């Protein structure tokens, strides 16, 4: 974090065929799944860049995987100009999330963290969430729940509060409610962001494409009937 500015943080996995969005295969091929992941990441970067500008925030991306093996490597590297690149660290998703918040903003800086599974997210929603955790009368945290029971965004007034994620089991239908409970056990005041659908399955791809513009929407609509 630079000069006390809040940080908009993206957790991302390099879109490498066979290593990303594996729940889409089948009906999609590994290459198509990775192409959808790359499109979602690029759209997310666009939304976050606009939101960061609206809020005077820094932009950081915590990466897992090797971009040199990724689809759309050149496009992703171009989109990362001006973005602070961090490497994910820790065993398990909860530990990696906790470390990424700390690496992005230290213990006391404000963060808003998003993944790369909601390419339909609007910059205004991200900006509003970040504004809440940086305003004097705002909550300690904002949480965006996902339709499948998980969550898609977490904003913290103090990034160190991400430690409450460590006992939460990730990637289950209870992760969202368990995360909310963990925040409240630590006496954090929490406000909810809009609930969004994230992209995990082929059905999600086509449902999200109906409201997503950008690269993801175009690509998903091109493959409206998933390949066999």
Secondary structure by P-SEA (a helix, b strand, c coil): cccccccccccccccccccccccccccccaaaaaaaaaaaaaaaaaaaaaaaaaacbbbbbbcccccccccaaaaaaaaacccbbbbbbcccaaaaaaaaaaaaccccccccccccccccccaaaaaaaaaaaaccccccbbbbbccccccccccccccccccccccccccccaaaaaaaaaaaaacccccccccccccccaaaaaaaaaccccaaaaaaaaaccccc
